Every structure is written in C-alpha cells, then in structure tokens.
Amino acid sequence: MNTQQFHELTHLAMEKPINAPAMLFAKGFDDWHARARLAHFLLLPQLGKKDEAIELFRSVVEIEPDMDKSEDVEEKVYALQHLSAVMRDDKDYKNALDYINLAIKLAEETDYLYKYILRGELWADRWNVLAHSYRTDLAADEVQMKIDAYGNLPLKHISYLYYGYRFLAQREGATFHSVPALSYMKKAFSYMPLKNEDKERLLPLLDEVQEDIAKQLWQIDSLTPLPSSLQWDI
C-alpha cells in the first residue's frame, strides 16, 4: 500500500455511514497509529476491506511502541489482538496464535491497567484459538495455571479468572454438561465487578438448568456487562 491508497481509504472511512473522525488519521501513512486505526475501520462490514486491513495491521507488527506510554502500548496490543481475530476467523490458526501471543507478551511487559484491553481477555483469545486447533486440553491446563497463580490473591476483580472460568464453562457447555457449565460461570462472575442489578438480572439464568445449555450460555453472555467497561484489579 502506498500513501495515495491510504489517503483514499481514510476518506472512505470518513464518509457515511462510518464517519470516522479525520483526526485519527491526521499524521498520515507514515504514522503506525494511523495505519492501525484505519485497519480497524476497514474490517467493518460496511466497508469490507479485509485484505487492506490485514496489510495495514501487518505493517505495525514489528513497530516498537513507546513503553512509557500506556496508550501507545495498548494501541499496539489492540492491533495485534484484532489481527489475530481476523486470522482465526479465516481458520489460519497458526498465525492467529502467533499474533495473540505477541499481544499477550507486550501487554504483560508492563504493569499498566489499560483503559480497554484486559489481559484476561487476551488469554481467552489464545485459549479459543487453541480450542479451534483441537488443543483444548492445553488451554484448560493454562486456565488451571492461572487459577493456581491468582486464585489466592487478596483481590476481588481478576480478569484472568473471570475469563478462565468462563472458558471452562464454555468447554463444558460444548459437551452438553449443563451443571458444571453453570457452576463454572458462577465462579467466573465471582471475580467480575458486577453491580447488584446485574447480579439480579443474571441470577435466574445461573440457578436453573435449561434444556439448551448453549443457548443458556449465550443468554448469560448477552446480559453480562461489557467487561472493558468495568473496573478490574488485574
């Protein structure tokens, strides 16, 4: 991709119905932040420019963010996470795993509490790639390692454990083991900073096994607050 092509794509993203703010791309093609931001928009179904998005994402893989700025690190991590998700959707599990591993490594090189990125979610993305690659047992072993490492900390809201127990719940649900699936989801929510009204809304779905556990887990997810909008300890 060259500067002209990049310029044309930014205008495509800035037009209706996307209306991306021009300031996001103000520094142009040479700025890796602008390339990564445009890539996120290009993946939207309204634009459908997946190949161009992948090219832009890959152009930032080797970029070194400013490790003294949490926003810089987070933007690079998000680009790697999104690129991994695209590879996973394309069933390119090797590259999906490589990119999410890079995202995890970068995110865990600092102690920043990021605004949107959750370390537990990054690990969940890795576990899901492993599950798609028929390596669910390895993923479950890694979840157990997180439980062993973080389960006895004097902290209440731990994203590693929320996503770890949620993964175990989904694994049980996939094999129609309804009771352990709900048990794991209850454990997952014990580490999530839920408001009382959220707990009351979720309780009926957690307390009674329904006929279709896959649908029940989907309903639970649909009623769960967006994790990135909550205040986590880790």
Accessible surface in RSA format (square Angstrom, percent):
REM  Atomic radii and reference values for relative SASA: ProtOr
REM  Chains: A
REM  Algorithm: Lee & Richards
REM  Probe-radius: 1.40
REM  Slices: 20
REM RES _ NUM      All-atoms   Total-Side   Main-Chain    Non-polar    All polar
REM                ABS   REL    ABS   REL    ABS   REL    ABS   REL    ABS   REL
RES MET A   1    57.45  29.8   6.71   4.4  50.74 120.8  12.45  10.6  45.00  59.6
RES ASN A   2    79.94  55.1  76.10  73.5   3.84   9.3  36.02  86.7  43.92  42.5
RES THR A   3    88.24  62.8  86.29  87.5   1.95   4.6  63.02  84.7  25.21  38.1
RES GLN A   4   105.16  58.8 101.32  74.0   3.85   9.2  47.21 100.5  57.95  44.0
RES GLN A   5    85.63  47.9  84.78  62.0   0.85   2.0  23.58  50.2  62.05  47.1
RES PHE A   6     5.82   2.9   5.82   3.6   0.00   0.0   5.82   3.5   0.00   0.0
RES HIS A   7    93.97  51.4  92.89  64.6   1.08   2.8  53.81  55.5  40.16  46.7
RES GLU A   8    98.40  56.5  88.17  66.7  10.23  24.3  36.42  70.4  61.98  50.6
RES LEU A   9    18.01  10.0  17.90  12.8   0.11   0.3  18.01  12.6   0.00   0.0
RES THR A  10     6.44   4.6   6.44   6.5   0.00   0.0   2.13   2.9   4.31   6.5
RES HIS A  11    80.79  44.2  80.71  56.1   0.08   0.2  55.30  57.0  25.49  29.7
RES LEU A  12    61.48  34.2  57.82  41.4   3.66   9.2  59.25  41.6   2.23   6.0
RES ALA A  13     0.00   0.0   0.00   0.0   0.00   0.0   0.00   0.0   0.00   0.0
RES MET A  14    48.51  25.1  33.85  22.4  14.66  34.9  29.06  24.7  19.45  25.8
RES GLU A  15    99.50  57.1  93.21  70.5   6.29  15.0  39.51  76.4  59.99  49.0
RES LYS A  16   177.44  86.6 153.30  94.1  24.13  57.5  95.88  86.3  81.56  86.9
RES PRO A  17    94.48  68.9  71.56  65.2  22.93  83.3  74.83  61.8  19.65 122.2
RES ILE A  18    26.60  15.1   5.83   4.3  20.77  50.1   8.30   6.0  18.31  49.7
RES ASN A  19    86.55  59.7  68.48  66.2  18.07  43.5  26.62  64.1  59.93  57.9
RES ALA A  20     5.74   5.3   0.00   0.0   5.74  13.1   1.09   1.5   4.66  12.3
RES PRO A  21    71.35  52.0  60.79  55.4  10.56  38.4  71.35  58.9   0.00   0.0
RES ALA A  22    63.25  58.2  52.88  81.6  10.37  23.6  53.11  74.8  10.15  26.9
RES MET A  23   150.88  78.1 132.60  87.8  18.28  43.5  98.49  83.7  52.39  69.4
RES LEU A  24    46.82  26.1  45.48  32.5   1.35   3.4  45.62  32.0   1.20   3.2
RES PHE A  25    12.45   6.2   5.05   3.1   7.40  19.2   5.23   3.2   7.23  20.7
RES ALA A  26    82.45  75.8  41.87  64.6  40.58  92.3  51.93  73.1  30.52  80.8
RES LYS A  27   167.07  81.5 138.96  85.3  28.11  66.9  90.29  81.3  76.78  81.8
RES GLY A  28    23.32  28.8   0.00   N/A  23.32  28.8  23.32  64.0   0.00   0.0
RES PHE A  29    47.70  23.9  44.29  27.4   3.40   8.9  44.29  26.9   3.40   9.7
RES ASP A  30   131.89  92.4 103.80 103.3  28.09  66.4  36.20  85.2  95.69  95.4
RES ASP A  31    24.29  17.0  18.66  18.6   5.63  13.3   9.92  23.3  14.37  14.3
RES TRP A  32    24.49   9.8  23.37  11.3   1.12   2.6  16.35   8.7   8.15  13.2
RES HIS A  33    36.16  19.8  36.16  25.1   0.00   0.0  30.41  31.3   5.75   6.7
RES ALA A  34     0.21   0.2   0.21   0.3   0.00   0.0   0.21   0.3   0.00   0.0
RES ARG A  35    22.96   9.6  22.96  11.7   0.00   0.0   2.29   3.1  20.66  12.5
RES ALA A  36     0.11   0.1   0.11   0.2   0.00   0.0   0.11   0.1   0.00   0.0
RES ARG A  37    68.13  28.6  66.96  34.1   1.17   2.8  13.98  19.1  54.15  32.8
RES LEU A  38     0.00   0.0   0.00   0.0   0.00   0.0   0.00   0.0   0.00   0.0
RES ALA A  39     0.00   0.0   0.00   0.0   0.00   0.0   0.00   0.0   0.00   0.0
RES HIS A  40    28.64  15.7  24.58  17.1   4.07  10.4  24.25  25.0   4.39   5.1
RES PHE A  41    44.91  22.5  44.36  27.5   0.55   1.4  44.91  27.2   0.00   0.0
RES LEU A  42     0.00   0.0   0.00   0.0   0.00   0.0   0.00   0.0   0.00   0.0
RES LEU A  43    37.87  21.1  16.80  12.0  21.07  53.0  18.00  12.6  19.87  53.5
RES LEU A  44    64.13  35.7  63.40  45.4   0.73   1.8  64.13  45.0   0.00   0.0
RES PRO A  45   122.32  89.2  91.14  83.1  31.19 113.4  99.84  82.4  22.48 139.7
RES GLN A  46   109.47  61.2  72.10  52.7  37.37  89.0  35.25  75.0  74.22  56.3
RES LEU A  47    26.38  14.7   8.94   6.4  17.44  43.8  11.33   8.0  15.05  40.5
RES GLY A  48    55.28  68.2   0.00   N/A  55.28  68.2  27.08  74.3  28.20  63.2
RES LYS A  49    69.39  33.9  68.27  41.9   1.12   2.7  16.85  15.2  52.53  56.0
RES LYS A  50    86.92  42.4  84.64  51.9   2.28   5.4  53.45  48.1  33.47  35.7
RES ASP A  51   108.27  75.8  99.58  99.1   8.69  20.5  32.67  76.9  75.61  75.4
RES GLU A  52    53.50  30.7  52.72  39.9   0.78   1.9  17.33  33.5  36.17  29.5
RES ALA A  53     0.02   0.0   0.02   0.0   0.00   0.0   0.02   0.0   0.00   0.0
RES ILE A  54    19.89  11.3  19.89  14.8   0.00   0.0  19.89  14.3   0.00   0.0
RES GLU A  55    79.17  45.5  71.46  54.1   7.71  18.4  38.62  74.7  40.55  33.1
RES LEU A  56     2.16   1.2   2.05   1.5   0.11   0.3   2.16   1.5   0.00   0.0
RES PHE A  57     0.79   0.4   0.20   0.1   0.59   1.5   0.20   0.1   0.59   1.7
RES ARG A  58   106.09  44.5  92.51  47.2  13.59  32.3  35.90  49.1  70.20  42.5
RES SER A  59    49.42  41.8  24.90  33.2  24.51  56.5  36.95  78.7  12.46  17.5
RES VAL A  60     0.59   0.4   0.59   0.5   0.00   0.0   0.59   0.5   0.00   0.0
RES VAL A  61    22.47  14.8  13.87  12.6   8.60  20.7  13.87  12.0   8.60  23.3
RES GLU A  62   151.61  87.0 132.05  99.9  19.57  46.6  65.23 126.2  86.38  70.5
RES ILE A  63    51.84  29.5  48.75  36.3   3.09   7.4  50.52  36.4   1.33   3.6
RES GLU A  64   150.66  86.5 127.46  96.4  23.21  55.3  58.02 112.2  92.64  75.6
RES PRO A  65    10.20   7.4   2.40   2.2   7.80  28.3   2.78   2.3   7.42  46.1
RES ASP A  66    59.00  41.3  48.36  48.1  10.64  25.1  26.04  61.3  32.96  32.9
RES MET A  67    63.03  32.6  55.25  36.6   7.78  18.5  53.20  45.2   9.84  13.0
RES ASP A  68   127.87  89.6 104.25 103.8  23.62  55.8  25.09  59.0 102.78 102.5
RES LYS A  69   120.30  58.7 117.20  71.9   3.10   7.4  64.84  58.4  55.46  59.1
RES SER A  70    32.97  27.9  30.21  40.3   2.76   6.4   6.69  14.2  26.29  36.8
RES GLU A  71    99.39  57.1  94.40  71.4   4.99  11.9  50.23  97.2  49.16  40.1
RES ASP A  72    19.41  13.6  17.01  16.9   2.40   5.7   3.34   7.9  16.07  16.0
RES VAL A  73     0.00   0.0   0.00   0.0   0.00   0.0   0.00   0.0   0.00   0.0
RES GLU A  74    15.41   8.8  15.23  11.5   0.18   0.4   9.01  17.4   6.40   5.2
RES GLU A  75    33.75  19.4  28.56  21.6   5.19  12.3  18.63  36.0  15.12  12.3
RES LYS A  76    11.78   5.7  11.78   7.2   0.00   0.0   0.04   0.0  11.74  12.5
RES VAL A  77     0.00   0.0   0.00   0.0   0.00   0.0   0.00   0.0   0.00   0.0
RES TYR A  78    99.28  46.4  99.28  56.5   0.00   0.0  64.24  48.3  35.04  43.2
RES ALA A  79     0.98   0.9   0.46   0.7   0.52   1.2   0.80   1.1   0.18   0.5
RES LEU A  80     4.22   2.3   4.00   2.9   0.22   0.5   4.22   3.0   0.00   0.0
RES GLN A  81    19.17  10.7  18.14  13.3   1.04   2.5   8.31  17.7  10.87   8.2
RES HIS A  82    46.94  25.7  44.19  30.7   2.74   7.0  26.52  27.3  20.42  23.8
RES LEU A  83     0.55   0.3   0.55   0.4   0.00   0.0   0.55   0.4   0.00   0.0
RES SER A  84     2.10   1.8   2.10   2.8   0.00   0.0   0.76   1.6   1.34   1.9
RES ALA A  85    24.41  22.4  23.54  36.3   0.87   2.0  24.16  34.0   0.26   0.7
RES VAL A  86    10.60   7.0   9.05   8.2   1.55   3.7  10.44   9.1   0.16   0.4
RES MET A  87     7.92   4.1   7.92   5.2   0.00   0.0   6.30   5.4   1.62   2.2
RES ARG A  88    55.49  23.3  51.94  26.5   3.55   8.4   4.23   5.8  51.25  31.1
RES ASP A  89   104.32  73.1  78.36  78.0  25.97  61.4  30.99  72.9  73.33  73.1
RES ASP A  90    64.86  45.4  36.64  36.5  28.22  66.7  21.15  49.8  43.71  43.6
RES LYS A  91   152.96  74.6 134.37  82.4  18.59  44.3  89.25  80.3  63.72  67.9
RES ASP A  92    48.67  34.1  41.52  41.3   7.15  16.9  22.00  51.8  26.67  26.6
RES TYR A  93    50.80  23.7  46.56  26.5   4.24  11.0  36.66  27.6  14.13  17.4
RES LYS A  94   150.97  73.7 139.83  85.8  11.15  26.5 115.18 103.7  35.79  38.1
RES ASN A  95    45.03  31.1  45.03  43.5   0.00   0.0   0.00   0.0  45.03  43.5
RES ALA A  96     0.00   0.0   0.00   0.0   0.00   0.0   0.00   0.0   0.00   0.0
RES LEU A  97    22.57  12.6  22.57  16.1   0.00   0.0  22.57  15.8   0.00   0.0
RES ASP A  98    56.72  39.7  53.30  53.0   3.42   8.1  19.19  45.2  37.53  37.4
RES TYR A  99    24.94  11.6  24.94  14.2   0.00   0.0   8.74   6.6  16.21  20.0
RES ILE A 100     0.17   0.1   0.17   0.1   0.00   0.0   0.17   0.1   0.00   0.0
RES ASN A 101    54.25  37.4  48.56  46.9   5.69  13.7  23.60  56.8  30.65  29.6
RES LEU A 102    75.48  42.0  72.70  52.0   2.78   7.0  73.09  51.3   2.40   6.5
RES ALA A 103     0.00   0.0   0.00   0.0   0.00   0.0   0.00   0.0   0.00   0.0
RES ILE A 104    11.69   6.7  11.69   8.7   0.00   0.0  11.69   8.4   0.00   0.0
RES LYS A 105   129.19  63.0 121.23  74.4   7.96  19.0  95.02  85.5  34.17  36.4
RES LEU A 106    17.55   9.8  16.61  11.9   0.94   2.4  17.33  12.2   0.22   0.6
RES ALA A 107     0.00   0.0   0.00   0.0   0.00   0.0   0.00   0.0   0.00   0.0
RES GLU A 108    67.98  39.0  40.82  30.9  27.16  64.7  20.15  39.0  47.83  39.1
RES GLU A 109    93.66  53.8  56.60  42.8  37.06  88.2  34.41  66.6  59.25  48.4
RES THR A 110    25.09  17.8  12.79  13.0  12.30  29.3  21.43  28.8   3.66   5.5
RES ASP A 111   150.40 105.4 118.46 117.9  31.94  75.5  40.84  96.1 109.56 109.3
RES TYR A 112    61.69  28.8  56.64  32.2   5.05  13.1  50.91  38.3  10.79  13.3
RES LEU A 113    95.04  52.9  66.87  47.8  28.17  70.8  67.12  47.1  27.92  75.1
RES TYR A 114    15.30   7.1   0.00   0.0  15.30  39.8   1.53   1.1  13.77  17.0
RES LYS A 115   139.95  68.3 116.94  71.8  23.01  54.8  76.94  69.3  63.00  67.1
RES TYR A 116   148.28  69.2 144.38  82.1   3.90  10.2 101.97  76.6  46.31  57.1
RES ILE A 117    10.80   6.1   7.11   5.3   3.69   8.9   7.13   5.1   3.67  10.0
RES LEU A 118    14.41   8.0  13.09   9.4   1.32   3.3  14.23  10.0   0.18   0.5
RES ARG A 119    25.21  10.6  22.94  11.7   2.26   5.4   8.30  11.3  16.91  10.2
RES GLY A 120     0.00   0.0   0.00   N/A   0.00   0.0   0.00   0.0   0.00   0.0
RES GLU A 121    54.92  31.5  54.92  41.6   0.00   0.0   4.17   8.1  50.75  41.4
RES LEU A 122     1.13   0.6   1.13   0.8   0.00   0.0   1.13   0.8   0.00   0.0
RES TRP A 123    39.12  15.7  39.12  18.9   0.00   0.0  39.12  20.9   0.00   0.0
RES ALA A 124     6.12   5.6   6.10   9.4   0.03   0.1   6.10   8.6   0.03   0.1
RES ASP A 125    24.02  16.8  24.02  23.9   0.00   0.0   2.17   5.1  21.86  21.8
RES ARG A 126    32.30  13.6  32.30  16.5   0.00   0.0   3.47   4.7  28.84  17.5
RES TRP A 127     0.00   0.0   0.00   0.0   0.00   0.0   0.00   0.0   0.00   0.0
RES ASN A 128    43.23  29.8  42.95  41.5   0.29   0.7   5.84  14.0  37.40  36.1
RES VAL A 129     0.26   0.2   0.26   0.2   0.00   0.0   0.26   0.2   0.00   0.0
RES LEU A 130     0.29   0.2   0.29   0.2   0.00   0.0   0.29   0.2   0.00   0.0
RES ALA A 131    33.85  31.1  21.99  33.9  11.86  27.0  22.33  31.4  11.52  30.5
RES HIS A 132    93.32  51.0  79.42  55.2  13.90  35.6  55.69  57.4  37.63  43.8
RES SER A 133    30.84  26.1  14.53  19.4  16.31  37.6  16.21  34.5  14.64  20.5
RES TYR A 134   206.84  96.6 175.58  99.9  31.26  81.3 132.75  99.8  74.09  91.3
RES ARG A 135   105.82  44.4  99.51  50.7   6.31  15.0  39.52  54.0  66.30  40.2
RES THR A 136    38.66  27.5  36.55  37.0   2.11   5.0  22.53  30.3  16.12  24.4
RES ASP A 137   109.20  76.5 105.65 105.2   3.55   8.4  35.58  83.7  73.62  73.4
RES LEU A 138    67.67  37.7  63.50  45.4   4.16  10.5  65.41  45.9   2.25   6.1
RES ALA A 139     0.00   0.0   0.00   0.0   0.00   0.0   0.00   0.0   0.00   0.0
RES ALA A 140    13.71  12.6   9.63  14.9   4.08   9.3  10.02  14.1   3.69   9.8
RES ASP A 141    88.16  61.8  85.05  84.7   3.11   7.3  20.60  48.5  67.56  67.4
RES GLU A 142    20.90  12.0  20.38  15.4   0.52   1.2  10.78  20.8  10.12   8.3
RES VAL A 143     0.11   0.1   0.11   0.1   0.00   0.0   0.11   0.1   0.00   0.0
RES GLN A 144    86.98  48.6  86.70  63.4   0.28   0.7  39.99  85.1  46.99  35.6
RES MET A 145   129.70  67.2 124.18  82.2   5.52  13.1 104.42  88.8  25.29  33.5
RES LYS A 146    28.44  13.9  28.43  17.4   0.01   0.0   7.44   6.7  21.00  22.4
RES ILE A 147    27.86  15.9  24.79  18.5   3.08   7.4  24.79  17.8   3.08   8.4
RES ASP A 148    99.50  69.7  73.26  72.9  26.24  62.1  34.24  80.6  65.26  65.1
RES ALA A 149    64.93  59.7  35.32  54.5  29.62  67.4  45.95  64.7  18.98  50.3
RES TYR A 150    49.05  22.9  48.81  27.8   0.24   0.6  18.15  13.6  30.90  38.1
RES GLY A 151    26.98  33.3   0.00   N/A  26.98  33.3   7.71  21.2  19.27  43.2
RES ASN A 152   146.10 100.8 115.26 111.4  30.84  74.3  37.94  91.3 108.16 104.5
RES LEU A 153    69.64  38.8  56.92  40.7  12.72  32.0  57.08  40.1  12.56  33.8
RES PRO A 154   130.60  95.2  93.06  84.8  37.54 136.5 109.40  90.3  21.20 131.8
RES LEU A 155    70.89  39.5  58.36  41.8  12.53  31.5  60.69  42.6  10.20  27.4
RES LYS A 156   149.04  72.7 143.32  87.9   5.72  13.6  93.22  83.9  55.82  59.5
RES HIS A 157    45.01  24.6  45.01  31.3   0.00   0.0  29.37  30.3  15.63  18.2
RES ILE A 158     0.56   0.3   0.56   0.4   0.00   0.0   0.56   0.4   0.00   0.0
RES SER A 159     0.02   0.0   0.02   0.0   0.00   0.0   0.00   0.0   0.02   0.0
RES TYR A 160     6.28   2.9   6.26   3.6   0.02   0.1   0.70   0.5   5.58   6.9
RES LEU A 161     0.53   0.3   0.53   0.4   0.00   0.0   0.53   0.4   0.00   0.0
RES TYR A 162     4.26   2.0   4.26   2.4   0.00   0.0   0.63   0.5   3.63   4.5
RES TYR A 163    15.00   7.0  14.01   8.0   0.99   2.6   9.70   7.3   5.30   6.5
RES GLY A 164     0.37   0.5   0.00   N/A   0.37   0.5   0.37   1.0   0.00   0.0
RES TYR A 165    21.96  10.3  21.96  12.5   0.00   0.0   8.37   6.3  13.59  16.8
RES ARG A 166    47.42  19.9  47.42  24.2   0.00   0.0   2.24   3.1  45.18  27.4
RES PHE A 167    10.21   5.1   9.31   5.8   0.90   2.4   9.97   6.0   0.25   0.7
RES LEU A 168    11.85   6.6  11.85   8.5   0.00   0.0  11.85   8.3   0.00   0.0
RES ALA A 169     0.00   0.0   0.00   0.0   0.00   0.0   0.00   0.0   0.00   0.0
RES GLN A 170    59.40  33.2  53.90  39.4   5.50  13.1  27.61  58.8  31.79  24.1
RES ARG A 171    78.21  32.8  70.34  35.9   7.87  18.7  30.83  42.1  47.37  28.7
RES GLU A 172    27.49  15.8  27.17  20.6   0.32   0.8   1.30   2.5  26.19  21.4
RES GLY A 173     3.13   3.9   0.00   N/A   3.13   3.9   1.71   4.7   1.42   3.2
RES ALA A 174    78.07  71.8  45.76  70.6  32.30  73.5  58.80  82.8  19.26  51.0
RES THR A 175    75.33  53.6  63.33  64.2  12.00  28.6  63.52  85.3  11.81  17.9
RES PHE A 176   164.64  82.4 147.14  91.1  17.49  45.5 147.14  89.2  17.49  50.1
RES HIS A 177    94.20  51.5  90.17  62.7   4.03  10.3  62.43  64.3  31.77  37.0
RES SER A 178    21.78  18.4  17.98  24.0   3.80   8.8   7.01  14.9  14.77  20.7
RES VAL A 179   105.70  69.6 102.66  92.9   3.04   7.3 103.44  89.9   2.26   6.1
RES PRO A 180    52.10  38.0  47.81  43.6   4.29  15.6  52.10  43.0   0.00   0.0
RES ALA A 181     0.00   0.0   0.00   0.0   0.00   0.0   0.00   0.0   0.00   0.0
RES LEU A 182     7.57   4.2   7.57   5.4   0.00   0.0   7.57   5.3   0.00   0.0
RES SER A 183    64.29  54.3  57.28  76.4   7.01  16.2  23.14  49.3  41.14  57.6
RES TYR A 184    63.87  29.8  63.71  36.3   0.16   0.4  26.39  19.8  37.49  46.2
RES MET A 185     3.17   1.6   3.17   2.1   0.00   0.0   0.46   0.4   2.71   3.6
RES LYS A 186    94.41  46.1  85.64  52.5   8.77  20.9  46.13  41.5  48.28  51.4
RES LYS A 187    91.29  44.5  87.26  53.5   4.03   9.6  40.87  36.8  50.42  53.7
RES ALA A 188     0.00   0.0   0.00   0.0   0.00   0.0   0.00   0.0   0.00   0.0
RES PHE A 189    15.38   7.7   9.67   6.0   5.71  14.9   9.96   6.0   5.42  15.5
RES SER A 190    70.44  59.5  36.12  48.2  34.32  79.1  46.53  99.1  23.91  33.5
RES TYR A 191    28.15  13.1  28.15  16.0   0.00   0.0  14.59  11.0  13.56  16.7
RES MET A 192     6.15   3.2   0.00   0.0   6.15  14.6   0.00   0.0   6.15   8.2
RES PRO A 193    21.78  15.9  11.67  10.6  10.11  36.8  15.06  12.4   6.72  41.7
RES LEU A 194    21.84  12.2   4.08   2.9  17.76  44.6   4.60   3.2  17.24  46.4
RES LYS A 195   131.36  64.1 124.03  76.1   7.32  17.4  75.14  67.6  56.22  59.9
RES ASN A 196   105.80  73.0 101.08  97.7   4.71  11.4  20.52  49.4  85.28  82.4
RES GLU A 197    99.42  57.1  94.40  71.4   5.01  11.9  47.11  91.1  52.30  42.7
RES ASP A 198    12.68   8.9  12.68  12.6   0.00   0.0   0.00   0.0  12.68  12.6
RES LYS A 199   108.43  52.9 103.46  63.5   4.97  11.8  56.98  51.3  51.45  54.8
RES GLU A 200   125.90  72.3 112.80  85.3  13.11  31.2  45.11  87.2  80.80  66.0
RES ARG A 201   103.54  43.5  87.83  44.8  15.71  37.4  53.07  72.5  50.47  30.6
RES LEU A 202     1.66   0.9   1.66   1.2   0.00   0.0   1.66   1.2   0.00   0.0
RES LEU A 203    96.86  53.9  96.59  69.1   0.27   0.7  96.86  68.0   0.00   0.0
RES PRO A 204    88.78  64.7  72.94  66.5  15.84  57.6  82.20  67.9   6.58  40.9
RES LEU A 205    20.25  11.3  20.25  14.5   0.00   0.0  20.25  14.2   0.00   0.0
RES LEU A 206    14.62   8.1  13.28   9.5   1.34   3.4  13.28   9.3   1.34   3.6
RES ASP A 207    86.83  60.8  55.28  55.0  31.54  74.6  22.80  53.7  64.03  63.9
RES GLU A 208   124.51  71.5 121.71  92.1   2.80   6.7  38.67  74.8  85.84  70.1
RES VAL A 209    68.34  45.0  45.75  41.4  22.59  54.4  45.75  39.8  22.59  61.3
RES GLN A 210    70.54  39.4  60.91  44.5   9.64  22.9  30.22  64.3  40.32  30.6
RES GLU A 211   184.55 106.0 142.84 108.1  41.70  99.3  66.03 127.7 118.52  96.8
RES ASP A 212    73.51  51.5  67.11  66.8   6.40  15.1  26.73  62.9  46.78  46.7
RES ILE A 213     4.74   2.7   3.69   2.7   1.05   2.5   3.69   2.7   1.05   2.8
RES ALA A 214    60.95  56.0  51.13  78.9   9.82  22.3  55.10  77.6   5.85  15.5
RES LYS A 215   115.45  56.3 109.01  66.9   6.44  15.3  56.53  50.9  58.92  62.8
RES GLN A 216     0.00   0.0   0.00   0.0   0.00   0.0   0.00   0.0   0.00   0.0
RES LEU A 217    19.98  11.1  18.20  13.0   1.78   4.5  18.49  13.0   1.50   4.0
RES TRP A 218   169.26  67.9 163.61  79.2   5.65  13.3 138.93  74.1  30.33  49.2
RES GLN A 219    46.31  25.9  46.31  33.8   0.00   0.0   8.98  19.1  37.33  28.3
RES ILE A 220     0.44   0.2   0.44   0.3   0.00   0.0   0.44   0.3   0.00   0.0
RES ASP A 221    50.58  35.4  38.10  37.9  12.48  29.5  18.34  43.2  32.24  32.2
RES SER A 222    69.60  58.8  29.73  39.7  39.87  91.8  33.39  71.1  36.21  50.7
RES LEU A 223    59.36  33.1  54.21  38.8   5.15  12.9  57.83  40.6   1.53   4.1
RES THR A 224    19.77  14.1   4.80   4.9  14.98  35.7   5.03   6.8  14.75  22.3
RES PRO A 225    25.30  18.4  13.18  12.0  12.12  44.1  25.22  20.8   0.08   0.5
RES LEU A 226   122.75  68.4 113.09  80.9   9.66  24.3 115.76  81.3   6.98  18.8
RES PRO A 227    24.68  18.0  24.68  22.5   0.00   0.0  24.68  20.4   0.00   0.0
RES SER A 228    33.07  27.9  21.81  29.1  11.26  25.9  11.44  24.4  21.63  30.3
RES SER A 229    80.67  68.2  39.60  52.9  41.07  94.6  43.29  92.2  37.38  52.4
RES LEU A 230    34.12  19.0  17.19  12.3  16.93  42.6  21.08  14.8  13.05  35.1
RES GLN A 231   132.87  74.3 125.50  91.7   7.37  17.5  62.07 132.1  70.79  53.7
RES TRP A 232     7.25   2.9   2.42   1.2   4.83  11.3   2.71   1.4   4.54   7.4
RES ASP A 233    64.86  45.4  41.47  41.3  23.38  55.3   7.05  16.6  57.81  57.7
RES ILE A 234    40.30  22.9  34.12  25.4   6.18  14.9  40.30  29.0   0.00   0.0
END  Absolute sums over single chains surface
CHAIN  1 A    12660.2      10732.3       1927.9       6983.7       5676.5
END  Absolute sums over all chains
TOTAL         12660.2      10732.3       1927.9       6983.7       5676.5
